[in-house]
Amino acid sequence: MNQMALPETFVEGFHNEAVIRKMTYSPLGNTGMEVSRISLGSGGFSYFYGDYDIEECKKTIYEAIKSGINFIDTGPWYGHGESEKILGLCLEGIPRKAYYLATKVGRYEKDPKKMFDFSVDRTLKSIDESLTRLKVDYIDLLQVHDIEFAPSLETVLKETLPTVQKIVKSGKARHIGITGYPVSNLKECIQRSEVPIETILSYCRSTMIDNTLDEYVPFLKSKNVGIINAAVNSMGLLTNNGPPSWHPADKTIKQICKTASEYCKTNNVELGKLAVYDGLQKASVADTILIGMNNRTLLNYNLDVLHNGINEQELLVYKEVKKILSKLPEKSNWENVELEQFRKSEFQFA
């Protein structure tokens, strides 16, 4: 975007213009939304990622938006409605113009038999539930969540996406997106859909251990699809605290990432910070990097990496961590692992 222009989310009297001008904004595909270089995921506004404090979440959201972060992602799956509800409380008193809000349809409950529902009726019900929990009149981006878990891609193409399109026409949402782990599924859905898909949210696929998303960027750009790159820390694998117990990566991946984590701890460097730094180096991959943040400590160090990079010591540690991670298998991902567990009704999550 023009360096002199302010994003449409700038609110005079609420934002500090000098602060907003420090943030980098990019077009999210053809949506017309100019989104901040880093954006905020609110999955941690629920028990899914451990403890959280509502007051701290409120302060984090407020300071994030004041800092120029203008894209916030949630979904009914995170805490089974808890994330949306807490986020709704956090957004009270903040001008609606100051942020873009994304949520999802399709994934809901803990019980594997009720976890996914891509039907017309459930999708229509879901948007109304989300609007109520979030206390807003419309959603900027409504995404079909984890499309690989649908009974078939036909269900998404013939039922869910046309329903989302109707929701957009009704004014309850403005743009249409899809999410999923296998990037190949996202590509096929875009190729076959009669409903224009404006964005994809890909997670854990452009990181220090997996660059699958990068291979699909030329295709996505050719279709003017906005790219949201989520979970550059690989859902906790690339953090000093390590992944949650439900993480689907195999033992080899977890062990090598743990070695990297221990090295970072020894050198008093946060591995998650290095993961964000790594993601920011690939400016051509995504329009925004979506980072889960439920406290100001996380917010501030991510903003620090964005604006100031990393220092000399951290850079040395980063290079050593890259060497450690180079010992990972060529295919360092867990594609189809969760899908197979789900089909066997062995899926475990929070």
C-alpha positions as CSV (number, residue, x, y, z in Angstrom):
1,M,0.0,0.0,0.0
2,N,1.1,3.6,-0.4
3,Q,3.4,4.5,2.4
4,M,1.6,7.8,2.9
5,A,-1.9,6.3,3.1
6,L,-3.5,5.2,6.4
7,P,-5.5,1.9,6.5
8,E,-9.3,2.2,6.5
9,T,-9.2,0.8,10.0
10,F,-7.4,4.0,11.3
11,V,-9.7,5.8,13.7
12,E,-8.9,9.4,14.5
13,G,-9.1,10.0,18.2
14,F,-8.5,6.4,19.0
15,H,-5.3,5.6,17.2
16,N,-2.0,7.4,17.4
17,E,-1.2,8.2,13.7
18,A,2.6,7.9,14.3
19,V,2.2,4.4,15.8
20,I,-0.1,3.2,12.9
21,R,2.4,4.5,10.3
22,K,5.0,2.2,11.9
23,M,2.9,-0.9,11.0
24,T,3.2,-2.5,7.6
25,Y,-0.1,-3.2,5.8
26,S,-0.8,-5.4,2.8
27,P,-3.8,-6.2,0.6
28,L,-5.5,-9.4,1.7
29,G,-6.0,-10.8,-1.8
30,N,-8.8,-9.0,-3.6
31,T,-10.9,-8.5,-0.4
32,G,-10.1,-4.8,-0.3
33,M,-8.9,-5.2,3.3
34,E,-5.4,-3.9,4.1
35,V,-4.2,-6.1,6.9
36,S,-1.4,-5.7,9.3
37,R,1.8,-7.6,8.8
38,I,1.1,-9.6,12.0
39,S,-2.4,-10.4,13.1
40,L,-3.9,-11.8,16.3
41,G,-5.3,-15.3,16.8
42,S,-7.6,-15.7,19.8
43,G,-7.6,-19.5,20.2
44,G,-5.8,-18.8,23.5
45,F,-8.9,-16.9,24.7
46,S,-10.1,-20.4,25.8
47,Y,-8.8,-23.4,27.7
48,F,-7.4,-25.0,24.5
49,Y,-3.9,-23.6,25.1
50,G,-3.9,-23.6,28.9
51,D,-4.8,-20.9,31.4
52,Y,-5.8,-17.4,30.5
53,D,-6.9,-14.3,32.3
54,I,-9.9,-12.4,30.9
55,E,-8.6,-9.0,32.1
56,E,-5.3,-9.7,30.5
57,C,-7.0,-10.7,27.3
58,K,-8.9,-7.4,27.3
59,K,-5.7,-5.4,27.7
60,T,-3.9,-7.4,25.0
61,I,-6.7,-6.8,22.5
62,Y,-6.8,-3.1,23.3
63,E,-3.1,-2.6,23.0
64,A,-2.8,-4.8,19.9
65,I,-5.4,-2.7,18.0
66,K,-3.9,0.5,19.3
67,S,-0.5,-0.7,18.0
68,G,-1.9,-1.1,14.5
69,I,-2.8,-4.8,14.4
70,N,-6.1,-4.8,12.6
71,F,-7.0,-8.4,11.8
72,I,-8.3,-10.7,14.5
73,D,-9.2,-14.4,14.0
74,T,-11.4,-16.7,16.1
75,G,-13.9,-19.5,15.6
76,P,-16.6,-21.4,17.4
77,W,-14.2,-24.4,17.7
78,Y,-11.8,-22.8,20.1
79,G,-13.1,-23.6,23.5
80,H,-16.4,-24.6,21.9
81,G,-17.5,-21.0,21.7
82,E,-15.4,-19.7,24.6
83,S,-12.9,-17.8,22.4
84,E,-15.6,-16.0,20.6
85,K,-17.4,-15.1,23.9
86,I,-14.3,-13.8,25.6
87,L,-13.2,-11.9,22.4
88,G,-16.6,-10.3,22.3
89,L,-16.1,-9.0,25.9
90,C,-12.6,-7.8,24.9
91,L,-13.8,-5.8,21.9
92,E,-16.4,-3.9,23.9
93,G,-15.7,-0.1,23.8
94,I,-13.3,-0.4,20.8
95,P,-14.5,1.2,17.6
96,R,-15.8,-1.5,15.2
97,K,-14.1,0.3,12.3
98,A,-10.7,-0.2,14.0
99,Y,-10.4,-4.0,13.2
100,Y,-11.3,-6.7,10.8
101,L,-12.9,-9.7,12.4
102,A,-12.6,-13.3,11.1
103,T,-14.5,-16.3,12.3
104,K,-15.4,-19.8,11.0
105,V,-18.1,-22.3,10.4
106,G,-17.9,-26.1,10.2
107,R,-16.1,-27.2,13.3
108,Y,-17.7,-27.0,16.7
109,E,-17.8,-29.7,19.5
110,K,-15.3,-31.9,21.3
111,D,-17.2,-35.2,20.6
112,P,-15.7,-36.5,17.3
113,K,-19.2,-37.5,16.2
114,K,-20.4,-33.9,16.6
115,M,-17.1,-32.1,16.0
116,F,-17.8,-31.2,12.3
117,D,-21.0,-30.1,10.6
118,F,-20.8,-28.6,7.2
119,S,-24.5,-28.6,6.5
120,V,-26.6,-25.7,5.4
121,D,-28.7,-25.5,8.6
122,R,-25.7,-25.7,10.9
123,T,-23.8,-23.1,8.9
124,L,-26.8,-20.7,9.1
125,K,-27.2,-21.3,12.8
126,S,-23.4,-20.9,13.4
127,I,-23.1,-17.3,12.0
128,D,-26.0,-16.1,14.3
129,E,-24.3,-17.7,17.3
130,S,-21.0,-16.1,16.4
131,L,-22.5,-12.7,16.0
132,T,-24.2,-13.0,19.4
133,R,-21.1,-14.2,21.2
134,L,-18.9,-11.6,19.5
135,K,-21.4,-8.8,20.0
136,V,-21.1,-7.5,16.5
137,D,-23.4,-7.0,13.5
138,Y,-21.2,-8.5,10.9
139,I,-18.0,-10.6,10.3
140,D,-15.4,-9.3,7.9
141,L,-14.2,-12.8,6.9
142,L,-16.2,-16.0,7.3
143,Q,-14.1,-19.1,6.7
144,V,-15.1,-22.8,6.3
145,H,-13.0,-24.5,9.0
146,D,-10.7,-27.4,8.2
147,I,-12.3,-28.5,5.0
148,E,-10.4,-31.8,4.8
149,F,-12.7,-33.1,7.6
150,A,-15.9,-32.7,5.6
151,P,-17.6,-35.9,4.5
152,S,-16.4,-35.0,1.1
153,L,-15.2,-32.0,-0.7
154,E,-18.5,-32.0,-2.6
155,T,-20.2,-31.2,0.7
156,V,-18.1,-28.1,1.1
157,L,-18.6,-27.1,-2.6
158,K,-22.3,-27.8,-2.8
159,E,-23.6,-27.0,0.7
160,T,-21.2,-25.0,2.9
161,L,-19.7,-22.5,0.5
162,P,-23.0,-21.6,-1.2
163,T,-24.5,-21.1,2.3
164,V,-21.6,-18.8,3.3
165,Q,-22.2,-16.9,0.0
166,K,-25.8,-16.4,1.1
167,I,-24.7,-15.2,4.5
168,V,-22.4,-12.6,2.7
169,K,-25.3,-11.5,0.6
170,S,-27.4,-11.0,3.7
171,G,-24.8,-8.6,5.2
172,K,-23.8,-10.8,8.1
173,A,-20.4,-11.4,6.6
174,R,-18.4,-9.6,4.0
175,H,-15.8,-12.1,2.6
176,I,-15.4,-15.8,2.1
177,G,-12.4,-18.0,3.0
178,I,-11.4,-21.6,3.7
179,T,-8.9,-23.1,6.1
180,G,-7.2,-26.5,6.4
181,Y,-3.9,-28.3,7.0
182,P,-3.3,-30.1,3.7
183,V,-2.6,-27.2,1.3
184,S,-3.4,-29.4,-1.7
185,N,-7.0,-29.6,-0.4
186,L,-7.2,-25.8,-0.3
187,K,-6.0,-25.6,-3.9
188,E,-8.5,-28.2,-5.2
189,C,-11.3,-26.4,-3.4
190,I,-10.4,-23.1,-5.1
191,Q,-10.1,-24.8,-8.5
192,R,-13.4,-26.5,-8.3
193,S,-15.6,-24.0,-6.4
194,E,-18.3,-22.0,-8.2
195,V,-18.3,-19.7,-5.2
196,P,-15.4,-17.3,-5.3
197,I,-12.9,-18.1,-2.5
198,E,-11.2,-14.9,-1.4
199,T,-8.7,-16.1,1.3
200,I,-7.1,-19.2,2.7
201,L,-5.8,-19.7,6.2
202,S,-3.0,-22.2,6.2
203,Y,-1.4,-23.2,9.5
204,C,2.0,-24.8,10.4
205,R,2.9,-25.0,6.7
206,S,5.4,-22.1,6.3
207,T,7.6,-22.4,9.3
208,M,11.1,-23.3,10.3
209,I,10.3,-27.0,9.9
210,D,7.8,-27.1,7.0
211,N,7.6,-24.9,3.8
212,T,4.8,-26.6,2.0
213,L,2.7,-23.5,1.7
214,D,5.5,-21.7,-0.1
215,E,5.1,-24.1,-3.0
216,Y,1.5,-23.0,-3.5
217,V,2.0,-19.3,-3.4
218,P,2.3,-18.8,-7.2
219,F,-1.0,-20.6,-7.7
220,L,-2.7,-18.6,-4.9
221,K,-1.4,-15.3,-6.1
222,S,-2.5,-16.1,-9.7
223,K,-6.1,-16.5,-8.3
224,N,-5.8,-13.3,-6.2
225,V,-6.4,-15.3,-3.1
226,G,-5.4,-13.7,0.2
227,I,-3.0,-15.8,2.2
228,I,-3.1,-15.9,6.0
229,N,-0.1,-17.8,7.4
230,A,-1.0,-19.1,10.9
231,A,1.0,-20.9,13.6
232,V,4.6,-20.2,12.5
233,N,5.5,-21.7,15.9
234,S,4.0,-25.0,14.7
235,M,1.3,-25.0,17.4
236,G,3.9,-24.8,20.2
237,L,6.6,-27.1,18.8
238,L,8.7,-24.1,18.1
239,T,8.5,-22.5,21.6
240,N,10.4,-22.8,24.8
241,N,7.3,-24.2,26.6
242,G,6.9,-26.9,24.0
243,P,3.7,-28.2,22.4
244,P,0.4,-29.2,24.1
245,S,-0.2,-32.8,24.9
246,W,-2.6,-33.2,22.0
247,H,-0.1,-32.1,19.3
248,P,-0.2,-34.6,16.4
249,A,3.5,-34.5,15.4
250,D,5.4,-37.7,15.8
251,K,8.1,-38.4,18.4
252,T,11.0,-37.7,16.1
253,I,9.7,-34.2,15.2
254,K,8.9,-33.4,18.8
255,Q,12.3,-34.6,20.1
256,I,14.3,-32.5,17.6
257,C,12.2,-29.5,18.3
258,K,12.7,-30.1,22.0
259,T,16.4,-30.1,21.4
260,A,16.1,-26.7,19.7
261,S,14.0,-25.5,22.6
262,E,16.5,-26.6,25.2
263,Y,19.3,-24.9,23.3
264,C,17.2,-21.7,23.3
265,K,16.5,-21.9,27.0
266,T,20.2,-22.4,27.7
267,N,21.0,-19.2,25.8
268,N,18.0,-17.3,27.3
269,V,16.3,-16.9,24.0
270,E,12.7,-17.6,23.2
271,L,12.3,-20.1,20.4
272,G,8.9,-18.7,19.6
273,K,10.4,-15.3,18.9
274,L,12.8,-16.9,16.4
275,A,9.9,-18.7,14.7
276,V,8.1,-15.4,14.2
277,Y,11.4,-13.8,13.0
278,D,11.8,-16.6,10.5
279,G,8.2,-16.2,9.2
280,L,8.7,-12.4,8.8
281,Q,11.7,-13.0,6.5
282,K,9.4,-14.6,3.9
283,A,7.5,-11.4,3.0
284,S,6.3,-12.8,-0.3
285,V,4.5,-15.8,1.2
286,A,1.7,-14.4,3.2
287,D,-0.3,-11.2,3.4
288,T,-0.4,-11.5,7.2
289,I,1.2,-13.8,9.8
290,L,-1.5,-14.9,12.3
291,I,0.0,-15.3,15.8
292,G,-1.9,-16.6,18.9
293,M,-1.5,-14.0,21.6
294,N,-3.5,-13.9,24.9
295,N,-1.2,-11.7,27.0
296,R,0.8,-8.5,26.5
297,T,4.1,-10.3,27.0
298,L,3.5,-12.3,23.8
299,L,2.2,-9.2,22.1
300,N,5.1,-7.0,22.9
301,Y,7.8,-9.5,21.9
302,N,6.1,-10.1,18.6
303,L,5.8,-6.4,17.9
304,D,9.4,-6.0,18.9
305,V,10.5,-8.7,16.4
306,L,8.3,-7.0,13.7
307,H,9.7,-3.5,14.3
308,N,13.3,-4.3,15.4
309,G,14.2,-7.8,14.3
310,I,16.5,-9.8,16.6
311,N,19.7,-8.8,18.2
312,E,23.2,-10.3,17.5
313,Q,22.9,-13.0,20.2
314,E,19.5,-14.0,19.1
315,L,20.7,-14.2,15.5
316,L,23.6,-16.5,16.5
317,V,21.1,-18.7,18.4
318,Y,18.7,-18.6,15.4
319,K,21.5,-19.9,13.1
320,E,22.3,-22.8,15.5
321,V,18.6,-23.6,15.8
322,K,18.4,-23.9,12.1
323,K,21.3,-26.4,12.2
324,I,19.5,-28.4,14.8
325,L,16.2,-28.4,12.9
326,S,18.1,-29.5,9.7
327,K,18.2,-33.0,11.2
328,L,14.5,-33.3,10.9
329,P,13.1,-35.7,8.3
330,E,12.3,-34.2,4.9
331,K,8.6,-34.5,5.5
332,S,8.3,-32.9,8.9
333,N,4.6,-32.6,9.1
334,W,1.6,-34.6,10.3
335,E,-0.6,-34.5,7.2
336,N,-3.5,-37.0,7.4
337,V,-2.6,-38.1,10.9
338,E,-5.5,-36.3,12.5
339,L,-7.8,-37.1,9.6
340,E,-7.1,-40.9,10.1
341,Q,-7.6,-40.6,13.8
342,F,-10.9,-38.8,13.2
343,R,-12.2,-41.5,10.8
344,K,-11.3,-44.1,13.4
345,S,-13.0,-42.1,16.1
346,E,-9.7,-41.9,18.0
347,F,-9.3,-38.1,17.6
348,Q,-8.1,-36.4,20.8
349,F,-8.1,-32.7,21.3
350,A,-8.5,-30.6,24.4
